[in-house]
Amino acid sequence: MSDGARPLVTTRTLLRLAVPALVVGVVSALLLFALSGLATDLEHLVWDDLPEAWGIRTTDTWWTVLVLTVTGVLVGATVRWMPGHAGIDPATAELIAPPLGLRVLPGLAVALVLGLAGGVSLGPENPIIAINVALAAWFLCRPRLGVPVPMAVALAAAGTVGALFATPVAAALVLTETFAERGVQGGALFDRLFGPLVAAGAGAVTMDVLGAPTFAVQLPAYPGPALGDVLSGAVVAVATALLCLSAVLLLAPVHRAFHAIRSPVVALGAAGLVLGLLGLIGGPVTLFKGLSQMKELAQQADTYTWLGLAVVGIVKLGALLVAAAAGFRGGRIFPAVFVGVAFGLSATALVPAVPPAVAVSAGVLGSVLVVTRDGWLALFMATAVAGDIRLLPLLCIAVAPLWLAVRAMPPLRATAAVGRAEFGALGPQAGATA
């Protein structure tokens, strides 16, 4: 913009956006908290109360297989019979997508809660963002309020991401990448981020008040940057990325295999059975979305060998692959972070000279970058998990060879839907947009 030229976005426009942004951020966090709380209550019922009432001594054996198989059947029934589930399947879904029709939301919420409670290796991010985006577009895009659909999507997505990661920084990074990918132009970048950042801040503060967990894991104190840390961090990051690339390459055939089954009930039930068997191999720590489990793994790392930790990471990666390909509703970021933590702990157990903070942050950098192919988000998550800002320069160096290795690869996302329409997922075709 030349000197004296009229700005594309006026101060009055930004001020008018502030109040809706605050409301959207708070409501997005409250919905996330409510659905997560419901899933947690159901999880305790299924994994604690029922086994205790029935005299089951441990849930680490046949109970794990049974619960995950039943979870798959129930999610499949939700996909099959609740309205609005025709269209693109979740293996093709992006983190931020166009608004869904309201009739889709109850089924999406049910499928999300069932998956979280049943131990499926997916996080809540994709479904809860889709729910909040649909509600925000339905309310804000009325003629009286006049908020454009893209802005409503950005506000809800930012508010939800801020609540998920308990900081608005993550939302800013995600939206910056999204704007760049979709060629969004016009005005200063911070003008476009103003409303979303307000929403993200409101969402993060709300979750902080409600007691949101953090991603930081308990690791030995980092002694400070050393020249060797640059090389070791890059090696761990690249090695983790190469392991995760195997899941990206296997996604298409696994996706085709599950979608060749005509019934979503049978297909997701079979996927649940596979997840249960993987849970037997990797143990309870490899179940669920992975946030509390990665902290548990870090605390108990001394009880594992380096190979045992690597097996835990491989099992979790396999569970993520099966859950994402088969059609369970959920996001990939949370389990990807767990995979990175597991591989990082394995690396430092194999080579004790590598500081745990360096190995773990580099592992998370590699896994998240491959799964999401979002460099900003990968850098943020790696720093957040290690909890030491001094690692950021090292990670910025490590991400250079890593990005060169993976930039031509797709993220862990299928490129086309396969199979019958009713096995489709919740995409833009699943209902009228706002």
MIRO-339678 format. One record per atom (N, C-alpha, C): x, y negated, z. Coordinates in steps of 0.1 Angstrom, whole numbers, padded with zeros to 4 digits, always signed. Each point is the difference from the previous one (the first is absolute). Layout:
<atoms>
XYZ...
</atoms>
This chain:
<atoms>
+0009+0012+0000-0009-0012+0000+0009-0012+0000-0002-0009-0009+0007-0013-0001-0003-0009+0011+0009-0010+0003-0002-0009+0011-0013-0008-0004-0008-0002+0010-0012-0008-0001-0012+0008-0006+0002+0012-0005-0011+0008-0006-0009+0004+0012-0012+0002-0004-0010+0004+0010+0002+0015+0003+0000+0004+0012+0002+0014+0004-0011+0009-0005+0003+0012-0004-0011+0009-0004-0009+0004+0011+0005+0000+0013-0008+0003+0011+0000-0012+0010-0011-0005+0004+0000-0012+0008+0000+0004+0015+0003-0009+0008+0000+0002+0015-0014+0003+0004-0010-0007-0005-0013+0003+0004-0004+0015-0003+0004+0005-0012-0003+0014-0003+0006+0009+0010+0012-0002+0004+0007+0008+0010-0007-0001+0014-0004-0012+0003-0007-0001+0013-0013+0007+0000-0008+0000-0011-0012+0007-0001+0002+0015+0001+0012+0005-0004+0002+0014+0000+0004+0005+0014+0005-0009+0009+0006+0004+0012-0011+0008+0009-0012-0005+0002-0010+0006+0008-0004+0014-0005-0003+0001-0013-0003+0014-0005+0012+0009+0002+0012-0005-0002+0011+0009+0002+0002+0005+0014-0003-0009+0010+0001+0004+0014-0011+0010+0003-0012-0002-0005-0011+0010+0003+0004+0013-0007+0004+0000-0012+0003+0013-0007+0011+0007+0007+0011-0007+0005+0010+0007+0007-0004+0006+0013-0008-0007+0007-0005+0006+0013-0009+0012-0003-0010-0002-0009-0009+0011-0003+0007+0012-0005+0010-0002-0009+0008+0011-0006+0007+0008+0012+0006-0007+0009+0006+0007+0011-0010+0007+0009-0011-0006+0002-0010+0007+0009-0005+0013-0007-0002+0000-0013-0005+0012-0007+0011+0010+0000+0013-0004-0002+0011+0010+0002+0000+0006+0013-0001-0008+0011+0000+0004+0013-0011+0010+0003-0012-0004-0005-0012+0009+0003+0002+0013-0007+0003+0001-0012+0002+0013-0007+0011+0008+0005+0011-0007+0004+0011+0007+0006-0003+0006+0013-0008-0008+0008-0004+0005+0013-0010+0012-0001-0009-0001-0010-0009+0011-0002+0008+0013-0004+0009-0002-0008+0009+0012-0004+0007+0005+0011+0005-0008+0009+0008+0004+0012-0009+0008+0009-0012-0005+0003-0009+0007+0008-0004+0014-0005-0002+0000-0013-0003+0013-0007+0012+0010+0001+0012-0006-0002+0012+0008+0001+0001+0006+0014-0002-0007+0010+0001+0005+0014-0011+0011+0002-0011-0002-0006-0011+0011+0002+0005+0013-0007+0005-0002-0012+0003+0012-0008+0013+0007+0005+0010-0008+0003+0013+0006+0003+0002+0002+0015-0008-0006+0009+0003+0001+0014-0013+0006+0007-0011-0007-0001-0012+0004+0008-0005+0014-0004-0002+0002-0013-0006+0013-0004+0009+0012+0003+0013-0001-0003+0009+0011+0004+0000+0003+0015+0000-0011+0008+0000+0002+0015-0013+0006+0004-0011-0004-0006-0013+0006+0004-0001+0014-0004+0006+0004-0011-0001+0014-0005+0011+0009+0005+0009-0006+0009+0011+0009+0005+0011+0002-0010+0002-0008-0010+0010+0002-0009+0013-0006+0005+0010+0008+0002+0012-0005+0007+0009-0009-0008+0000+0002-0013+0008-0009-0008-0007-0002-0014+0002-0012-0005-0006-0004-0013+0011+0001-0011+0012+0005+0003+0011+0000-0009-0001+0012-0010-0009+0009+0001-0001+0012-0008-0012+0000-0009-0009+0009+0002-0011+0002-0009-0010-0012+0000+0000-0007+0012-0009-0012+0001+0003-0011-0010+0013-0002-0002+0005-0010-0009-0005+0003-0014+0001+0013-0005-0005+0004-0013-0015-0002-0001-0007+0004+0011-0014+0000-0001-0005-0015+0000+0005-0009+0008-0004-0013+0000+0002-0007-0013+0012+0002-0006+0003-0007-0012-0008+0005-0012-0003+0013+0000-0008+0006-0010-0014-0006+0001-0006+0000+0012-0013-0005+0002+0000-0015-0004+0010-0007+0004+0001-0015-0004-0001-0001-0015+0008+0008-0007-0001+0000-0015-0014+0002-0005-0007+0010+0005-0013+0003-0004-0010-0011+0003+0001-0007+0011-0008-0011+0004+0002-0012-0009+0013-0003-0002+0003-0011-0009-0005+0003-0014+0002+0012-0005-0005+0004-0013-0015-0001-0001-0007+0003+0011-0015-0001+0000-0004-0015-0001+0008-0008+0007-0002-0015+0000+0001-0005-0014+0011+0004-0007+0003-0004-0013-0011+0005-0010-0005+0012+0003-0009+0006-0010-0014-0006+0002-0005-0002+0012-0014-0004+0002-0003-0014+0004+0009-0007+0006-0003-0014+0003+0001-0009-0012-0008-0010-0001-0002-0007-0013+0012-0009-0004+0002-0001-0013+0010-0010-0005+0014+0005-0001+0002+0014-0001+0014+0005+0000+0004+0004-0014-0007-0004-0010+0005+0003-0014+0009-0010-0004+0011+0003-0008+0009-0009-0005+0014+0005+0002+0009-0010+0002+0015+0003+0001+0002+0007+0014+0009+0010+0000+0003+0007+0012+0010-0007+0008+0002+0002+0013+0009-0008+0009+0014+0002-0004+0004+0011-0007+0014+0002-0004+0004-0011-0009-0009-0007-0007+0003-0011-0009-0001-0013+0006-0005-0001+0012-0004-0013+0006+0012-0008+0004+0000-0013-0002+0010-0009+0005-0004-0005+0014+0010-0006+0006-0002-0005+0014-0011-0011+0000+0000-0009-0010-0009-0010-0001-0007+0001-0014-0013+0002+0001-0008+0003-0012-0013-0009-0001-0007-0001-0011-0012-0008-0001-0010+0005+0010-0010-0009+0004-0010+0003+0010-0009+0012-0005-0003+0008+0010-0010+0011-0002-0014-0004+0003-0010+0007-0005-0013-0002+0004-0003+0004+0014-0009-0007+0007-0003+0003+0014-0004+0014+0003-0007+0006-0010-0006+0013+0003+0011+0011+0001+0012-0003-0005+0012+0009+0001+0006+0000+0014-0002-0011+0008+0008-0002+0012-0003+0010+0011-0013+0004+0002-0002+0010+0011+0007+0013-0002+0000+0005-0013+0007+0013-0003+0015-0002+0002+0005-0011-0004+0015-0003+0001+0004+0000+0015-0008-0007+0008+0003+0000+0014-0001+0013+0007-0010+0008-0004-0001+0014+0006+0012+0008-0004+0004+0000-0013+0011+0008-0005+0013-0005+0007+0002-0013+0002+0011-0005+0007+0001+0005+0014-0011-0001+0007+0000+0004+0015+0003+0015+0001-0007+0008-0009+0002+0015+0001+0015+0003-0003+0006-0006-0010+0014+0003-0003+0009-0004+0011-0001-0012+0006+0008-0005+0010-0001+0010+0013-0012+0003+0003-0002+0008+0012+0004+0015-0002-0001+0005-0013+0003+0014-0002+0014+0003-0002+0009-0010-0001+0014+0002-0001+0006-0001-0014-0008-0005-0009+0005-0001-0014+0012-0010+0000+0010+0003-0008+0012-0009+0000-0002-0012-0010-0009-0008+0004-0002-0013-0007-0003-0011+0010+0003-0012-0004-0003-0011+0009-0014-0007-0003-0004-0010+0007-0013-0006-0002+0000-0011-0010+0012-0004-0006+0001-0013-0006-0009-0002-0013+0001+0010-0009-0008-0002-0013-0015-0001+0003-0006+0010+0008-0014-0001+0002-0005-0012+0007+0008-0004+0011-0005-0011+0008+0002-0013-0008+0010-0001-0008+0001-0012-0009-0012-0001-0009-0003+0012-0006-0011+0000-0010-0014-0004+0007-0002+0005+0012-0012-0004+0008+0000-0014+0002+0010-0006+0006+0001-0014+0003-0001-0009-0012+0006+0004-0011-0001-0008-0013-0014+0000-0005-0007+0011+0001-0014+0001-0005-0009-0009+0008+0002+0000+0013-0009-0008+0009+0003-0015-0002+0013-0003-0001+0004-0014-0002-0005-0005-0013+0001+0007-0011-0005-0004-0013-0015-0002+0001-0007+0010+0006-0015-0001+0001-0004-0013+0007+0007-0004+0010-0004-0011+0008+0005-0013-0005+0012-0001-0004+0007-0013-0003-0003-0004-0015-0004+0009-0008-0002-0003-0015-0014-0004-0003-0008-0003+0010-0013-0005-0003+0001-0014-0005-0010-0005-0008+0001-0014-0005+0001-0010+0010-0006+0002+0012+0001-0011+0011+0014-0002+0004+0008+0011+0001+0014-0001+0005+0010-0002-0011-0003+0007-0011+0008-0003-0013+0014+0004+0001+0004+0010+0008+0014+0005+0000+0001+0010-0012+0011-0003-0008+0002+0009-0012+0003+0015+0005-0004+0009-0008+0002+0014+0003+0015+0003+0003+0009-0004-0008+0015+0003+0002+0004-0006+0014-0005-0012+0004+0004-0005+0013-0006+0008+0011-0013+0004-0001-0006+0008+0010+0008+0013+0002+0004+0006-0011+0008+0012+0000+0013-0002+0008+0007-0012-0004+0013-0003+0007-0002-0002+0014-0010-0007+0004-0003-0003+0015-0002+0013+0008-0008+0008-0005-0003+0013+0007+0012+0009+0000+0007+0001-0011+0012+0009-0001+0010-0006+0010+0003-0013+0000+0010-0005+0009-0004+0001+0014-0013-0002+0004-0004+0001+0013+0001+0015+0005-0003+0009-0008+0002+0014+0003+0014+0004+0002+0008-0004-0010+0015+0004+0001+0006-0007+0012-0004-0012+0003+0005-0006+0012-0004+0007+0013-0012+0005+0000-0005+0008+0011+0007+0014+0001+0002+0006-0011+0006+0013-0001+0014+0000+0006+0008-0010-0004+0014-0001+0004+0003-0010+0011-0011-0006+0005+0001-0009+0011+0009-0012-0003+0001-0004-0012+0008-0012-0004-0005-0005-0013-0001-0013-0002-0004-0006-0013+0011+0001-0011+0013+0003+0005+0011+0001-0010-0002+0011-0010-0005+0011+0005-0003+0012-0009-0010-0004-0011-0010-0007+0004-0010-0004-0010+0006-0010-0010+0008-0009+0004+0006-0010-0009+0009+0008-0010+0007+0010+0005+0009+0007-0009-0008+0009-0010-0011+0006+0005-0008+0008-0009-0007-0008-0011-0005-0012+0004-0007-0008-0009+0009-0007-0010+0012-0003+0004+0010-0006-0009+0003+0010-0011+0002+0013+0004+0003+0010-0010-0012+0002-0009-0012+0000+0006-0013+0002-0008-0002-0011-0010+0002-0013+0004-0001-0011-0009+0010+0001-0011+0012+0004+0003+0010+0001-0011-0003+0011-0010-0005+0012+0005-0004+0011-0009-0012-0004-0009-0009-0008+0005-0012-0003-0007+0000-0013-0007+0012-0006+0000+0002-0013-0007-0009-0011+0005-0002-0001+0013-0008-0011+0005+0008-0013-0001-0005-0010-0005+0007-0013-0002-0009-0011+0004+0007-0012+0000-0008-0012+0003+0003-0006+0014+0007-0011+0000+0003-0006+0013+0011+0006+0008+0004-0006+0011+0010+0005+0008-0003+0014+0006+0009+0008+0002-0002+0013+0006-0006-0001+0013+0004-0009+0009-0005-0001+0013-0015-0005+0000-0003-0008-0010-0014-0003-0001-0009+0012-0002+0005+0009-0009-0008+0013-0002+0000+0009+0012+0011-0001+0008+0001+0008+0012-0006-0006+0013-0004-0013-0001-0005-0007+0012-0012+0007+0006-0010+0002-0007-0012+0007+0006+0003+0014+0004+0006+0008-0008+0004+0014+0004+0009+0000+0013+0009-0010+0001+0009+0000+0012-0008-0003+0012-0010-0009-0001-0009-0003+0011-0007+0012+0004-0006+0007-0010-0007+0013+0003+0009+0010+0006+0012+0002-0005+0009+0009+0006+0004-0003+0014+0003-0013+0003+0003-0004+0013-0012+0003+0010-0012-0003-0005-0012+0003+0009-0001+0015+0002+0002+0008-0010-0001+0014+0002+0011+0005+0009+0012-0005-0001+0011+0005+0008-0002-0004+0015-0004-0012+0002-0003-0005+0014-0011+0008+0006-0011+0003-0007-0011+0007+0005+0004+0014+0004+0008+0007-0008+0005+0014+0003+0010-0001+0012+0007-0010+0000+0010-0002+0012-0008-0001+0013-0011-0008+0000-0008-0001+0012-0007+0013+0003-0004+0008-0010-0006+0013+0002+0009+0011+0004+0013-0003-0001+0010+0010+0004+0005+0008-0012+0004-0006-0011+0004+0008-0012+0014+0006+0003+0002+0013-0004+0013+0006+0001+0010-0006-0010+0013+0000+0003+0010-0005-0009+0007+0012-0007+0007-0003-0011+0007+0010-0007+0014+0003+0005+0005-0008+0010+0013+0002+0005+0002+0013+0008+0010+0007-0003+0003+0013+0007+0011-0003+0010+0001+0009+0010+0010-0002+0010+0013+0007-0005+0010-0008-0002+0013+0005-0005+0011-0006+0009+0012+0007+0000+0011-0006+0007+0003-0014-0005+0005-0009+0008+0003-0013-0003+0010-0001-0012-0003-0008-0009+0009-0002-0012+0012-0008+0005+0012+0005-0002+0012-0008+0005+0003-0012-0008-0005-0001-0012+0003-0012-0008+0005+0004-0014-0001-0008-0010+0005+0003-0013+0014+0004-0001+0003+0010-0008+0014+0005-0003+0001+0003-0014+0012-0001-0006+0001+0002-0014-0004+0014-0004+0002+0010+0008-0004+0014-0004-0015+0001+0000-0007-0008+0007-0015+0001+0000-0006-0003-0014+0007-0009-0007-0005-0003-0014-0001+0012-0008+0011+0008+0000+0001+0012-0009-0009+0011+0006+0000+0002+0013-0008+0011+0005-0015-0003-0002-0004-0013+0002-0014-0004-0002-0004+0002-0015+0008-0003-0009-0003+0002-0014-0001+0015-0003+0009+0008+0005-0001+0014-0003-0012+0007+0006-0004-0004+0012-0012+0006+0006-0012-0005-0007-0001-0013-0004-0011-0005-0008-0002+0007-0013+0011+0002-0007-0001+0006-0014-0003+0015+0002+0006+0007+0010-0003+0014+0002-0015+0002+0003-0005-0008+0009-0015+0001+0004-0008-0003-0012+0003-0010-0008-0007-0004-0012-0001+0012-0010+0012+0007-0002+0000+0011-0009-0009+0011+0005+0000+0003+0013-0009+0010+0005-0015-0004-0002-0003-0012+0002-0014-0005-0002-0004+0000-0014+0010-0002-0009-0003+0000-0014-0006+0014-0005+0004+0010+0008-0005+0014-0004-0015+0000+0002-0006-0007+0010-0014-0001+0002-0007-0008-0012+0007-0010-0004-0005-0008-0012-0001+0009-0012+0010+0008-0002+0000+0008-0012-0010+0012+0001-0003+0004+0012-0009+0011+0002-0014-0004+0001-0003-0013+0001-0013-0005+0002-0009+0004-0012+0004-0002-0012-0008+0003-0012-0005+0014+0000+0009+0010+0001-0005+0014-0001-0008+0004+0012+0003-0005+0012-0008+0003+0012-0014-0006-0002+0000-0012-0005-0013-0007-0002-0008+0007-0010+0006+0005-0011-0008+0008-0010-0005+0013+0006+0008+0006+0008-0004+0013+0006-0013-0002+0009+0000-0010+0009-0011-0001+0008-0013-0005-0007+0003-0009-0010-0012-0005-0008-0005+0010-0010+0007+0011-0002-0005+0010-0009-0011+0008+0007-0001-0001+0013-0011+0006+0008-0012-0008-0002-0011+0006-0004-0012-0008-0003-0007-0007+0012+0001+0006+0011-0007-0005+0012+0009-0007+0009-0002-0013+0004+0008-0007+0009+0000+0007+0014-0011+0006+0003-0001+0007+0013+0011+0011+0001+0000+0008-0011+0010+0011+0000+0014-0005-0002+0002-0010-0008+0013-0005-0003+0006-0006+0013-0008-0009+0007+0006-0006+0012+0001+0010+0011-0009+0010+0001+0001+0010+0010+0013+0008-0002+0003+0003-0013+0013+0007-0003+0012-0009+0004-0001-0013-0003+0011-0009+0003+0001-0001+0016-0011+0000+0007+0001+0000+0014+0007+0013+0006-0003+0011-0007+0006+0013+0004+0016-0001-0002+0004-0006-0011+0014-0002-0003+0006-0009+0011-0007-0011+0003+0005-0009+0010+0001+0007+0014-0009+0008+0003+0001+0008+0013+0012+0009+0000+0002+0007-0011+0012+0008+0000+0013-0008+0001+0000-0011-0007+0012-0009+0001+0002-0004+0015-0012-0003+0007+0001-0004+0014+0006+0011+0008-0003+0013-0003+0006+0011+0008+0015+0000-0002+0005-0003-0012+0014+0000-0003+0007-0012+0007-0005-0012-0002+0006-0012+0006-0003-0003+0014-0011+0006+0005-0004-0003+0014-0010-0012+0000-0006-0002+0012-0009-0011+0002+0005-0014-0004+0013-0002+0001+0006-0013-0003-0002-0004-0014-0002+0010-0009-0002-0003-0014-0014-0003-0004-0010+0000+0009-0014-0002-0003-0003-0015+0002-0012-0004-0004-0005-0013+0001+0008-0010-0008-0003-0013+0002+0005-0011-0008+0015-0002+0002+0005+0003+0012+0014+0000+0003+0006-0011+0008-0009-0010+0004+0005-0011+0008+0005+0004+0014-0008+0006+0008+0004+0004+0013+0009+0012-0001-0002+0008-0010+0008+0012-0002+0015-0003-0003+0003-0011-0007+0014-0003-0003+0007-0005+0012-0008-0006+0009+0006-0005+0013+0003+0012+0009-0009+0010+0000+0002+0012+0007+0013+0008-0006+0001+0000-0013+0011+0007-0006+0013-0007+0004+0001-0013+0000+0012-0007+0004+0004+0003+0014-0010+0001+0009+0003+0002+0014+0005+0015+0002-0005+0009-0008+0004+0014+0001+0010+0004-0010+0007-0009-0006+0009+0003-0011+0012+0009+0005+0004-0001+0013+0011+0008+0005-0004+0015+0001-0013+0003+0000-0004+0014+0001+0000+0007-0014+0003-0008-0011+0000+0006-0013+0014+0000-0005+0003+0009-0009+0012+0000-0008-0002-0009-0012+0011-0004-0007-0002-0008-0012-0009+0007-0010+0002+0013-0001-0008+0007-0010-0015+0001+0004-0002+0001+0013-0014+0000+0005-0007-0013-0002+0007-0011+0001-0006-0014-0003-0002-0001-0015+0009+0005-0008-0002+0000-0014-0013+0008-0004-0002+0011+0006-0011+0008-0003-0013-0007+0004+0000-0007+0011-0011-0008+0004-0004-0010-0010+0011-0007-0005-0002-0010-0011-0006+0006-0012+0006+0011-0004-0005+0007-0013-0014+0005+0002-0004+0005+0011-0014+0005+0002-0009-0012+0000+0004-0011+0006-0009-0012+0000-0001-0006-0014+0010+0001-0008+0000-0005-0014-0009+0009-0008+0000+0013+0002-0009+0009-0006-0014-0002+0003-0002-0003+0013-0014-0002+0005-0005-0013-0007+0008-0010-0001-0004-0013-0006-0003+0003-0015+0008+0008-0007-0003+0003-0014-0013+0007-0001-0003+0010+0008-0012+0008-0002-0012-0009+0004+0000-0007+0010-0011-0009+0004-0003-0010-0010+0010-0007-0005-0002-0010-0010-0005+0006-0013+0005+0011-0005-0003+0006-0013-0014+0006+0001-0004+0006+0011-0013+0007+0001-0012-0009+0000+0001-0012+0005-0011-0009+0001-0005-0004+0013+0008+0002+0011-0003-0005+0013+0001-0015-0001-0008-0007+0008+0000-0015+0000+0010-0005+0011+0009-0007-0005+0010-0006+0009+0012-0006-0008+0009-0006+0008+0011-0007-0006+0013+0008+0002+0010-0004-0007+0013+0007+0000+0011-0006+0008-0002-0012+0004+0011-0008+0007+0004+0006+0013-0010+0003+0009+0003+0005+0013+0007+0014+0000-0004+0010-0008+0008+0012+0000+0013-0002-0007+0001-0009-0010+0013-0003-0006+0010-0005+0010-0004-0008+0009+0009-0005+0011+0004+0011+0009-0009+0009+0003+0004+0012+0008+0011+0008-0007-0002+0002-0013+0010+0008-0008+0013-0007+0001+0001-0013-0002+0012-0007+0001+0007+0001+0014-0008+0000+0011+0005+0001+0013+0006+0014+0002-0007+0010-0005+0005+0014+0002+0013+0002-0008+0001-0004-0012+0012+0001-0008+0011-0008+0006-0003-0012+0005+0011-0008+0007+0005+0007+0012-0009+0005+0008+0005+0007+0012+0008+0012-0003-0004+0007-0011+0008+0012-0005+0014-0004-0004+0001-0012-0007+0013-0005-0005+0009-0003+0012-0005-0007+0010+0009-0003+0011+0003+0012+0009-0009+0010+0000+0003+0012+0007+0011+0008-0007+0000+0000-0013+0010+0006-0008+0014-0007+0000-0001-0013+0000+0013-0009+0001-0002-0009+0011+0004+0003+0012-0003-0008+0012+0007-0014-0001+0010-0001-0009+0006-0014-0001-0009-0010-0006-0011+0004-0007-0009-0009-0005-0010-0004+0011-0001-0013+0004-0009-0005+0010-0014+0004-0003-0008+0005+0010-0014+0004-0003-0008-0012-0006+0002-0012+0005-0008-0011-0006+0003-0002-0015+0013+0002-0004+0003-0001-0014-0006+0011-0008+0001+0012+0005-0005+0012-0007-0015-0001-0001-0007-0003+0011-0015+0000-0001-0005-0011-0008+0006-0012+0001-0005-0011-0008+0003+0002-0015+0011+0006-0003+0003+0004-0014-0009+0011-0005-0003+0009+0008-0009+0011-0004-0014-0006-0003-0005-0009+0008-0013-0006-0002+0000-0008-0013+0011-0007-0002+0002-0008-0012-0002+0008-0012+0007+0012+0000+0000+0009-0012-0014+0006-0002-0006+0005+0011-0013+0006-0002-0011-0009-0004-0001-0012+0007-0011-0009-0003+0002-0006-0014+0012-0003-0004+0003-0005-0014-0005+0009-0010+0003+0013+0001-0004+0010-0010-0015+0002+0000-0006+0001+0012-0015+0003+0001-0008-0012-0005+0004-0012+0003-0008-0012-0004+0006-0008-0011+0013+0002-0003+0008-0008-0010-0002-0015+0003+0001-0004+0012-0001-0014+0004+0012-0003+0009+0009-0007-0006+0013-0003+0007-0002-0008+0013-0009-0010-0001-0002-0009+0012-0006+0008+0011-0010+0008-0003-0006+0008+0011+0010+0010+0006+0008+0006-0009+0010+0010+0005+0010-0007+0009+0004-0012-0003+0010-0007+0009-0007-0004+0013-0012-0004-0001-0007-0004+0012-0002+0012+0009-0005+0011-0005-0003+0012+0008+0013+0005+0006+0011+0000-0008+0013+0005+0006+0005-0008+0011-0002-0013-0001+0004-0009+0011-0009+0001+0012-0013+0002-0002-0010+0001+0011+0002+0013+0008+0003+0010-0007+0002+0013+0007+0012+0000+0009+0011-0005-0006+0012-0001+0008+0000-0010+0011-0008-0011-0002-0002-0010+0010+0012-0009+0002+0009-0001-0010+0012-0008+0002+0002-0008-0013-0001-0013+0001+0001-0009-0012+0014+0000-0006+0010+0004+0009+0014+0000-0005+0002+0011-0011-0009+0009-0002+0001+0010-0010-0005-0005-0014-0006-0012+0000-0006-0004-0013+0010-0003-0011+0012-0007+0003+0010-0001-0010+0005+0013-0006+0002+0010+0009+0005+0013-0004-0011+0006-0009-0012-0001+0003-0011+0006-0007-0002-0007-0014+0003-0013-0001-0001-0007-0012+0011+0005-0010+0012+0004+0006+0010+0006-0009-0004+0014-0004-0005+0008+0010-0004+0014-0003-0011+0001-0010-0009-0010-0001-0011+0001-0009+0004-0002-0015+0012-0006-0002+0005-0003-0014+0002+0013-0007+0008+0009+0004+0002+0013-0007-0013+0008+0000-0008-0001+0011-0012+0007+0001-0010-0004-0011-0001-0013-0002-0010-0005-0009+0004+0004-0015+0013+0000-0002+0005+0004-0014-0003+0014-0002-0001+0009+0011-0003+0014-0002-0015+0003-0002-0008-0009+0006-0015+0004+0000-0008-0010-0008+0005-0011-0005-0008-0010-0006-0008+0005-0013+0006+0010-0007-0007+0005-0011-0010+0011+0003-0001+0004+0013-0009+0011+0004-0013-0006+0004-0011+0007-0002-0013-0005+0006-0001+0002+0015-0009-0007+0006-0002+0003+0015-0007+0013+0001-0002+0004+0013-0008+0012+0003-0014-0002-0003-0004-0001-0013-0014-0003-0004-0002+0006-0013-0011+0008-0002-0003+0006-0013-0004-0011-0010+0002+0003-0013-0003-0010-0010-0013+0001-0006-0007+0012+0002-0013+0001-0007-0008+0010+0008-0013-0002+0001-0009+0010+0007-0001+0012-0008-0001+0011+0007-0002+0013-0007-0012+0007+0007-0008+0007-0008-0010+0009+0005-0014-0007+0000-0009+0006+0007-0014-0004-0001-0002-0013+0007-0011-0007-0004-0002-0013+0005-0003-0001+0014-0007+0011+0006-0003-0001+0014+0012+0002+0009+0011+0005-0006+0012+0001+0008+0008-0013-0001-0006-0010-0007+0007-0012+0000+0000-0007+0013+0007-0011+0001+0001-0007+0012-0006-0014-0001+0003-0008+0009-0006-0013+0002+0007-0010-0008-0004-0003-0012+0007-0009-0008-0010-0011-0004+0004-0009-0009-0009-0011-0004-0013+0005-0006+0000+0012-0006-0012+0005-0006-0010+0005+0010+0004+0001+0012-0008+0006+0010-0012-0009+0005-0002-0011-0006-0011-0008+0004+0003-0014-0006-0011-0008+0000+0002-0014-0006+0009-0008+0009+0009-0007-0006+0008-0009+0007-0008-0012+0004+0006-0007+0010-0007-0012+0005-0001-0011-0010
</atoms>
